[in-house]
Amino acid sequence: MIKLSKTKMNHTMIVFISQNDNEQLYPLVKNRPAVLLQVAGKTIIEWFYEIGKKSGINEILLLANKDDRQLLYQALDDYQETSAPINEIGPFVIIDYDPKKGITEEIMDDLLRDRVTKDSVWLDGNIIFSPDFFKEFLKKAEGTGKYALVEQDNDQCLGIGLFAKNYLESCALGANRVNDIFEEVSTKTQSAILTMKYEKKDMEFWQINYLWNLLDANQVLINYIDEKKSGTIEDGTTIIGKVSIGKGSRIRAGSYLEGPLAIGKNCDIGPNCYLRKGVSLSDSVRIGNACELKNTIVFDGTHIAHLSYVGDSIIGMHCNFGAGTITGNLRLDDKTVRTKMIKDKTESEVVSTGRRKIGVIMGDNVKTAINTFFMPGVIVGNNSAIGTGVIVNRNIGSNVFVCIDQEQISREWKIEQKKKKG
């Protein structure tokens, strides 16, 4: 359960939703901004809201272009209030923004005149953090007027900063990420800006530079979920640890749920499933008979059929797994998994995931036939399909059908009559 200080600080939170440099998050950012990526049962923007409101942040300003604005309306529909202005979705206020231009004078006038009171917390859309981290950050930032989390080696801001209102007019113009504001404040103000040095081992903070960073964050944030069982749980289901089950979901008999894990709304699980620690299912997900999932994020509307294993993986929206689809998540030599990033139909250099265990990273609307196998660290683009018996040992782009070119031989077949004994 998220528990933070009850002190009301009345800060405004401002998020760079639309960003130019997130190609390394392909294929999932092809159809959504980074803040709508799923982790531990919520989108990143929902985590911002849930964590922020405990510290008195009641309004979140979203700097978004036209395409991302429409996606935000859909994703945040549950927060919509009747008769609200078109740019307001409950606590969220969408501000028209072009990342190529950055923050214009018009946007700045709007922020300073009507939105920002004293201090404001600025966030990049491709970061995420725990409630405990944010509590500590605000505690140290309060009263400073300028404070940021920075990289140990180069002192670049990592995507979160608090800035007083009087610095923004001269330091935020043209910015399209938090580091732009940080550098201007550092340059144009006489006194040094206060910073918190990033310590990877000790901080519950993650930059989502690659999609597998979501798995790192998921393993920690899943421990902060609220425990609830709103769905239908049939007799014969075993639940151990902290588990969140959304409204309208059904857990069928024989399923074994080992928390912490999160199941969204209107999901159908089982019978006889094994959901292990770290599983995060969004809404309307179907997990069929005798499936096993472990430390895996599954987006809306995906169906994983019977007799499948999915471990340490990220699966996009509206995918459909044929029976016996298996993800390998560990190399035989037990070494760190390496992969190639893909952008549409092109591949980049080999990149280390930094993870010993990682399965498949899959885009939206992907289908697999029966007995499809994925080797550790492969990436599959959007709208692709994979035929029966394929062993996927290299990346697959978008809008591709992959199958085995198998020669089929037919010949005469006679069945001899068995002689009756005796």
N, C-alpha and C positions, 0 to 999 in steps of 0.2 A: 504494500500500500504506500502511495506517495504521501510523505509527511514532511513539510517544510516549516520554516519559521512563520509564525502568525503575524509578524511585523509587516504592515502595509507600506510599501515603499513608493507606490504610485509611479512607477516607471512606465514608459512606453516601450514596447518591443517592435523592432522593425526588421523585416526579413527580406533579403535579396532572393526572390523566388526564381526569376528568369536569369540564367547565367549562360555565358558564351562558351565556357571551357570545361564542359562536363562530358566530352566525347568518350572518356575512358569508362563512363558508366553505361555505355551501350551494351546490350540492346534495350534495357528497361527504360532509359531516359528518352528513347525515341518516341514514346507515347505518354510521357509524363515528366514534370520537373522533379528534381531530386527530392524535394520536400514531400512528395507523394509516394516515395518508396516506403515499403512496409518493414517494420522491425518490432518484434516483441508485441504483436497484437495491435499496433497503431501505426499510422503514418507518422513521418517525422514531424510534420506540422502539428499533428494532434499531440505529440509529445511536448512540443514547444508550449502549446496552450495549457496542457495539464500541469506541467511543471511551473510555468510562469504564473498561473492564477493563484498558486499557493504562496507566492511572494508579492501579491498585490498587483500583478500585471493583468489588467482587465481588458486591454485592447491590443491587438496585434495588427500592425500595418504590413501588408503584403505588396511588395514591388513586383508587378507581374505584367508581362506583355499580353496581347490579345489571346493568343492560343492557350497560354497557361491559365489565363483568367477563366476561360470556359471549363477547363479541367478542375479548377478550384471550386467552381460552383457545383459541379457534380460530386466531387469528393467530400465537400463540407456541407452537403445538403441537410444532414441531421441537425446542424447548428442554425439553420435558416429560421428567421422569425417573420411572422406575417407583417405585411405593410412596411417592411424595412426598405431603405433606399437600395437601389440596384447594386451598388458597390459594397454593401455591408452584408456579411453573413454571420449573424450572431456577434461574437467578439472580434471577428476578422473584418478588416477594412482593406479592400483591394484598391491600389493606386496604380493608374496606368503608367507603364515604365518600359523603356526600351534599353536593354543592356548595352547596346552599341553606343548609345548617347550617354548612358549613366544618369545620375541624378541631375536634372535640369533646374534652372532657376524657378520654373513654374512649380515643380515638385517641391523644391525647398521652401518656397513661399507657403505652400499648402501645409507642409510639415510644421513649420515654425509658427504659423498663424493659428492653426486649429488643432494640431495633433500633439506636438511635443510640449511638455510642461517645463520640466527642469532637466532631468537626465533621461537618456534613452539607451536601451540595450539593442545593439545591432548584431545581426546574425547572418552568416552565409547559409544558403539553403541546403548545402551538402555537409552539414555537421550534425552531430547529435551528442547528447550528454545525459548523465543521470541526474535525478533530483538532488542527490548529495553534492555533486559537482557544482550545480547552479547555486545552491545555497551558499557554498563556500566562496564562489566567485562574487556573488552580490555582497556578501559580508565584507570581503576585502575591497570591493570597488566602491562601496557606499561612502559618499562624502569626498571622493577623490576628484570627480569631474572628468577624469580621463584614465581609463584602465583597460587592459587587454591581455588576453592569453597569447603568448608568443612562443615560437620555436626556440629551442635551446641554442642552436648553432648560429642561426642568422637573424634572430630577432624579428622575423616576419610574423604578423598577426595571423593566427590560425582560424579566424572566422567568427570570433566573438569579442565584442568590446563594448564598454560603457562610456558615453561621451556626453558632456554637459551641453545644454542648448546653445550657449554662446560660442562654442567651437564649430558648430555645424555649418553656418552660413558661409564661412570661408574655407572650410576643410572638407565638406562633403560633396561639393559641386563636381560633377563628372564621375563620381565613384560608381563602380559596379560590383564592388566587393568590400568587405570590412577592412581589409588591409590597405585599400586606397585611402580611407578616412584616417586610419592609424598613422600612415606615413605622413599625411598632411598635418595632422595634429602634432606629430613629433617634430616636424620641420618648422612649423609656423608659431609654435608656442615657446615661450622662454624657459619655463620650467619643464623638467623631464617628465615624460608620460610614465605612469606606474604600470608595471607588468607582472604577470604571473607566468613563470617559466613552465612549459609543458614537460611533464614527466610521464612517459608512456606507461610505466609499470604501476604507477600510483594513482593515476587520474582516470576517472570514468568519463572520458571525453574521446570522441572519434571524429576525424575527418573522413568522409566517405569519398575517398579518392578512387577507389575501385569497389566494385559491387561486393566482393568478399569481405570488405570492411563491415558490411551490414551484419555478417555472421558474428564478428567479434563483438559488436555492440549488442546483438541479440542475446548472446550468452550471458551478458551482465544485466541488461534492462529487463529481461524476462523475470528476474527476481523482484522487480518493482511493481509487477502487475497487481491489480486488485483481484482478490479471490472471489469468484462468484459462480454460481451454477444456475443460470437462468433457463436453460433448455430442458429437454426431456431426457432423463437418464434411466435406461431400462435396467431391470433386475439382472444381476449377473455381470455388471460393470464394476471394475476395480479402479479406484482413484486414489493415488498416493501423492502427497505433496500439494503445493499451491497450483490450482488449476482454475482458469477463467473460461466459462462457457457462455456464449452469447445467446440472446433471445432467439427462439425458434429453432435452435439446433437440437439434433437428436443423436444420442450416443447409444448405439445398439448393444445388445447383450454380448458378453464375452470380450468386450474391449478392455484394454489395460492402459490407463493413462497415468504416466509417471511425471509429475510436475517438477519444476515449474514449466507450464506451457499455457498457450492461449489459443482458444477456439472462438472464432467470430460468430456472427449471426447467421442463422439459417443454414448451418452446416449439417452434413449427414455422415456420421462416423461409424464404421463397422458393418457387420458384426466381426468380432475376433480381431480387432486391430491392436497394434502396440504403438502408442505414441510416447516417445521418450523425451527426456529433458531437452528444453530449448526449441520445441516445435511451436511455430507461430502460424496459425491458419487465419486468413482473412475471411470475408463473408462468402456464403454460398459455396463452400468447398466440400467436395465429396471424396471421402477416403474409403475405398471398398474393402471387401472381406480379406482378412489375413495379410494386410499391409503393415509394414513397419516404417516409421519415420523417426528421424533423430536430428536435432539441431538444424532444422530446416524451416525456411520461410516460404509460404505458399500464398500467392496473391488471389484476388477475387475470382470465383467461378471456375476454378480448376478442378478436374476430376482425376484422381489417381486410383486406377482400377485394382482389382483383387490381385494378390500374390506379387506385389511390388515392394521394393525396398528403396527408400530415398534418404540419404544421409548427407549432412553438411552441405545442403544445396539451397539454391534460390530459384523458385519456379514462378513464372509470370502469370498473367491473367488468362483465363479461359483456355488453359492447356488441357489436353486429354491423353492420359497414359493407358496404353493397352496392357492387358494382363501380362505379368512377368517382366515389366520394365524395371531394370536394376541400375542403380548408380554406384559405381566404384568410387570410394572416397579415400583410399590409402594406397600409396605406391608399395610394390613388393619390397623395395629396398628401404622403405620407411623414411625416405628423404622428403624434404620440403617440395610441395607440388609447384610446378612452373606451368605457365600457360602463355598463349599469344592473345593479345587484345584484338578485337575485330571492330571495324567501322563499316557498316553496310557489307560490301563484298571484298573489302581489303583487310589485311592483317598487319599488325605492327610487330615490333620485336618481342622476343620472349621476355616475360615478366615473372618474377618470383611472387607467389601469393603470400609468402611468409607463413603459410599454414601447412602443417603436417597432414591434416585431413580436410579435404574439400571435394565435393561431388561435382554436380553440373550446375552451371548458371544458364538459365533458360529464359528467353523472351516471352512475349505474349502470343497466344493463339498457335501453339505448337502441338502437333499430334504425334504420338508414337504408336506403332503397331505392336502386336504381341512379341515378347522376348526381344526387346530392344535393350542394349547394354551401353552404358556410358562409362568411359574411363575417367579417372580423377582430373578435374580442372578444365574440362572441355566447356566451351561456350556455344550456345545455339541461339541464332537470331530469331526475329519475329516471323510469324506466319509460315513456318516451315513444317515439314512432315518427314517422318523416318519410318521406313518399311520394316517388315518382319525380319528378325534375326540379325540386324545390323549391329556391329560393335563400333560405337562412335569413339574413335581414338584421336580425332582432330576436330577443330572448330567447324561449325556449320553456319553459313550466313543466313540472311533473311530470304523468304520467298523461294526456298529450295526444297526439293523432294529428293531424299537420299534413300536408295534401295540397293539390294544385292542383285547383280546380274547373274542369275543362277540358271545353269542349263538343266532342263528337265527332260529325262529320258523315259519313254514308255515302251513297254514290251509285253508280249503275251504272258499271261499268268493263268496257270491251270491249277485247280485244286483237286487233288486226288482223293477219291473216296476212301475213307478208312474202312478197313476190313473188320467186321464184327468178330469179336472173340467168342470162341466156343460155339 
